Amino acid sequence: MPEGWNWDPTLFKGSAAYYAQGRMPYAPGFAEAMATSMDLDGRGRLLDVGCGPGIVTLALARYFEEAVGIDPDEGMLAEARRLAGELGVNSVRWIQARAEDLPLGLAPIRVATFAQSFHWTDRDAVASTVFDMLVPDGKFVYLSDLKGPLENPLPLPHPAPPTAEIDELVAQYLGSERRAGQGVLRQGTPDREDVVMTRAGFCGMQRLVVRGGIVLDRSPDDIVAWVFSVSKTAPHLFGPRLDEFERDLRALLHRVSPDDVFSEQVRDTEIFIWTKPAG
């Protein structure tokens, strides 16, 4: 959990409706790469912790007998149920809960996934609980966009989203410290998951990188949705100035791209897999 920050239920309040539209997708084929790497064959249970609107849960569900997505935000789970219905996926259970509430009677599980969610948890306690829930040779998986400069940047046919200018506009409304629920992240979010996993008893870390390799066109609506899908700019943080902020944001976007089209490269997806020893 971030140092000096306490979790509260407003972390992603109001963001769920914007998530699927606003967030850039993971790299094409990430689910297939995970299934191949872990020899997934339709058996066992998947537990997706901090599942949000179920992006990863739904992509992986076909490789398991059952999938369970848990998230503390009811709005996220409502969106996950809606997307599952659209996709015709009926093998997933959705549970409103925090990672710290586990095990919730969900053991045994074959794979536990944390898609850009582990840093919001009490990592040592959660890693230890998940370790106990996993079957022997079970997997703890952490996945996220690969950070840093793009390794193979592709030409963009339209302007990129003006992230620096958006950050400046956000600071005018919310201040310079990164907001997170009712608190701020003065120290950022924690890293070194490898140390946490070792303390919990996991071994054999495997790293996969699935290449993004495509460029997507994005509309102003998509960029606005992206802003509101992020915890530091969740809609509730703007209070009565939400509409004013959105007007200023859309004006900024139009100045940068008068044609109202942006381009963005899908980033590589980085996947770390830790194993619970078999014996």
N, C-alpha and C positions, 0 to 999 in steps of 0.2 A: 504494500500500500504506500502511496506517496508520503514522504516524510512531512509531518506537520499538517496533514490533511485528514479529515474524518469523512467517511462515506455518508451520504444522505440520499434519500430517494428522489431528489430533484436533479440528479446528475445528468440524465438525458430527458428531462421532462419536456414534452412537446416535440421531441426530435423524431419520433418513430415514423410519422407520416412522410418525412423527407428522406429517410435513410436509403431506401432502395433506389430512388431516383437520383439522389445527390452523390452517393458514394461511388467512386470508381470501382469497377469489378476487380476481383482477384484475377491473376493471370489465367488465360484459357487453359483448360486441362489440369488445373491444380488438384481437383478431386481425383481424377484418374491417376495422377502421379502419386498421390498419397495412397490410393488403393493398391497400386502396384508395389510401392515400397513396403507396405505393411502386410501384403498378401491377404487383403480383405476379400472374403468369399461369401458374403451373405449371412455369416453367423455372428452371434453375439450382439451386444448392445453398445451403441454410441451414446456418449454423454457430451453435449456441447454446452459449455459453461459460459454464461454471459452471451447468450446466443443472439441477442438483439432481434431483428426481424427474421432470423433463421437462414441467412444467406449460406452459411457453411453447413448448417444442419441439413438443409434441403438438398444441397449438392452431394452430401455423403450418405444420405439415408438409404439409398438403394444398395449400399454395400453391407448392410446389417439387417438382422432380423427386426430390430427395433431401434429407433433413435429417440433420445430425450433431449429437449432443449430447455435450459433454465435461464431465467433472467429476472431481475427484481422489478423491471419496468413493465407494467401491464400493457401500456401502449405498444411497446415492442412486441409483446406476445400476441396482441390482437393483430398486428401487422403480419407476424409470422403465420398465424392461422389463415389469414386472408391469402397470403402467397402460397401456402401449402394447398389451399383449395383450388387456386388457379392452376397449379401444377399437377393436381390430382395425386398428391402425396398423402397417404393416409396411415403411414407407419410411424408417425412422430407423435410423441406426447409433449405438451408444453406445460411447464410448471413455473409459477411465479415464486422465485426464491433467490437468495444470494448464494454465492459460492460457499460462504461461511456456514450456511444452513445444511450443507451436505453432512451425512450421506443420504438422508431422506428415503431410506429403504430402496435405493436404486442399485445397490451392488447385487451381483457382480457386473462389471462393465469391461468391455474389451479395449475400447479406445476412449480417451477423454480429450476433447479439443478446447483450446482457448484461443479464439481469434481476436487478437488485439484487446483482450479483456483481463489477462492475468495481472497486469500492473495495478488494477483497481482493487485487488483483493489483499487479504492478509496472506501473503504468498506462502510463508512457511507452514502455517496451519492448513491452508487449502491443499498444498502439495502433499502433505502428510496424510490428509484424509483421502485424497484421490488415490494415493499409493495403496492404501488399505482396501479401497473399493475395487481396484483393478484385479483381473485374473492374472496368474503367473504369465509372464511374457506380454502383459498388457502394455499399452502405449499411452504416454502423456504427450500431447502435441500442441505446440505453440506456433501460430502462423501470423504473419503480418506482411505488409508491403516492405520490400527491401529498401532500407533507408539510404540516404546519401545521393550523390549525383547519379544520373542515369548512366549506365555503362555503355549503352549503344543508343544514344538519342536519335530519334527519327525526325525527319523534316515535318513541320506542322503546316498544314495548308491555311490555317486561320490562327489568330492570336491565341496565346496560352492564357488561361485564367490569371488575372492580375493579383496573385496571392499577397505580394508585399503591400500593394495599395489597399487590399481588403483588410489586412492586418492593421494598417494605419487607421482605417475607418472604424474598425471594431474598437481600437484603443480610444478613439474620440468618445465612444458611447460607454464603454465598460472599463476603461482604464488600462494601464499597461501590464498589470499582472494577469496571468492566465487564470480565468475563472473555471471553477469545477464545482457544480452544485452550489451550495451556500458558502463554499470556501474558495481559496486560491491555491495554485500550485507554485509555490516559491522555489521549490527544489526540483521541479519537473517530475517525471515519473521514473520509477526505479528500473534498473536493467540487471544484468548478470543473472539471468534465469538459470544458467548452468550451476552456479553456486547453490542456489535454492534447491535445485533438483538433486544435487549430490547429497545435501544434508537430509533430504527426504528418503534417500535410499535408491534413487534411480541410477541407471548406468547406461553405457553404450549410446551416447548422443549421436544422432545422425542428422545431417543438414542437407536439405533439398532446396534448390532454387529453380523455380518454374518461370520461364521467361514470359514477359508480357508481350512485347513484340508487335503491338498494334496501336494505332492512333484512332481515337474516337472523337467525333464532333459532339460538342456540348452546347446546349442552348443557355440563355440567361436563366431560365427556370431551373435548369440542372445545377447551375452554379449557386443560385440562391438556396436550392435544396441542400447542396453540399454544406454551405455555411451553417444552416440550421440543423444539420445532422450531427454536428460536432459538439462535444460536451462544452467546450469553452465558449461556444456561441449558440447554445441551446435557446430556443425562442423565449423561454420565461425570463432569461437574464436581462432582456431589454425592457421588461415591464411595459409601462404605457407608451414607451418610445419605439415599440416594435415596428409599427407601420412606418414611422419616420425613418428608422434605420433601413428598412427594406426599400423605401423610395430612394434613399441615398445610394444604397448598394446597386440598385438597378440603373441609376444614372451613371455611376462609375463604370459599370459593365458596358453600357452603351457608348460611353466615351472611348473606351479601349477598343471595342469592336462595333462600329456603327452598323455593320451587317447583322449583328446579334448572333454570330456564330463563333464559337471557340473550339480549339482543338487541344487534346490532352493525350499523352501517351500512357497506356496501361503499364504500371510499374511491375517489375518482377515480384513474384511472391516468394518469401523466405519462410521455410518450414523447418522447425526443429522437432525431432522425435526422440523422446527418452523412453527407456524400457524398464519395466519392473522385472527384476531377475526371476528366472523360472524356478529356482530352487531356494 
